[in-house]
Amino acid sequence: MIWTPYTAIMFILSLFAIALTAYAVPKAWRIWRRAEKASLEERYELEKAFYLASTVVWLIIISRIVGMGLYWVANESLIPLVPGAMCQWGIHQAGHPFSWIDSIVKLIVIFVYGIWLSLDMVN
């Protein structure tokens, strides 16, 4: 991997998102499993956990949106470092097929978090 300031920031931002996702998923799973059978006191605790998980997911989606824009800036910064690459197409072709898969996964992740947050807004 070629390290530039932009790729380092992308890496740190990705670690941040992974850590927050690892924190939010078990909480969301616990809320989903216990919501129907919960007593009144437990519902209050689940509601507090829901607001915490919702806030964490908002942080994750903001970091992913920033990361998506930074991804293209990082690709631009790699153009002089990759032999034969004259534009972002060349950067993507240098990492074929993983760079294309990464671009698709970035879009899918944004939509998944968006669905989560739209359900949060409905609640």
N, C-alpha and C positions, 0 to 999 in steps of 0.2 A: 504494500500500500504506500502511496505517495502522501507524505504528511505536509500539509500547508496549514497556515492559520485557520483557513475556512474548514478544512477537513477535520482539524482538531476540535473546532467548535461543534461541528456536526456530530462527532463522536461523543463529546461530552453531553450534548443535547439528547442524543439517543440513549445514553446511559441514564440520564435523568428521567426520560419518558419510560424506560423499562422498569426502573425502580418504582416509579409512581404507579405503573400498571400492576406490578407485582403486589403493591399495597392495596390497590383498589379492587382488583378482581376477587380476592377472598371475601372482602367486606360485602361486595355486591352479591356474591354467591350466597353468603350467610343471610343477607336480607331477603333474597328471593326465596330461599328454602323455608324461612321461619315466618314469613309475612302472614300467611293464611291461618296458622295455628297459634299465633302469639296472643298472650294475654294483654290487658290494657297497659300494664307497666312495661312489658316487653315491647309492645308496639312503640312506646315513647322512645325506648333505647334504640330500636331499629330505625325510627325516624331520624334521630340524631346521627346515627351511622350513615343513613342515606344522604343527609346533607353534607357530611364529610366526604363521602365517596363522590358525590356530585361535584363538589368543589375540586377534588383531586382530578376528576375527569376533565373539568374545564381547564385546569392547568396543563394536562396532557395534550388536549387538542390545540391549545394555544402554542405549546412547544412544537407540536407536529406541523402546524401551519407555518411557523417561523422556520422550522427545519426544511419544509418543502421549498420555500423561497431560497433558503441558504444552500440547498442542494444544487440549484442552478448556478448560483454564484460560485460555489465550490467547483463545479464543472468548468466554468469559465476560467477559474484560476489554474486548472490543470492543463489547459490547452498548450501552453508553452513547454510543459514538462513531459508530455506524451509524444513520442516520435510519430510523425505522420498525421497527427490530429490538427486540423485547421479550424474546427468549430466543435460545438457540442455533439454533433453527430459522430465525429471522430472519437470523442471521449466515450460515447456510448458504445461504439463499435469496438473500442479497445477492451472494454469489459464485457463483451457479448458472451453469453446471454444474461449474465447476472445484473448488469446495469439496467437492462430493459425490465427484468423481473422486479428490481428494486423500485423503479419508477411506478410500475403498476401497483405494487404493494403499498407504496406511499399514498396513492390515491384511494385504495381500498380502505386503508386504516383511517384516513380522514373521514370517509363516508360512514364507517362503523361507529366512530366516536360521535359523528354528527347525528346518527340515529339514536344513540344513547342519550345525547343531550336534547334531542327533540322530544323523546319520551319523558325526560326530566322536566321539560317545560310544560308538558301536558299535566304532569303530576302537580 
